[in-house]
Amino acid sequence: MVGCRPSPTTYPGYRFPAAVIHHAVWLYHQFSLSLRDIELILAERGVVVSHESIRRWCLRFGADFAVRLRKRRSTPGDT
């Protein structure tokens, strides 16, 4: 597709891969979980990250994620 850039595998200056960051931000915006709940979910999967890091990721990447989630949401009247 023209003008569509693939998601990066890593973000320069960030310790964790982009997949981990995306998953944490997605959990926060999709399910309205607390930062500490997301910290526990990631810890169960073997990723040790602080809730403060997740908060920073949500501030940095959250707006873009929220826009993408809203675009994917079905509109009233869709079947």
Secondary structure, DSSP 8 states (H G I E B T S, - for coil): -TT-----SB-TT-SSBHHHHHHHHHHHHHH---HHHHHHHHHHTT----HHHHHHHHHHHHHHHHHHHHHHS--TT--
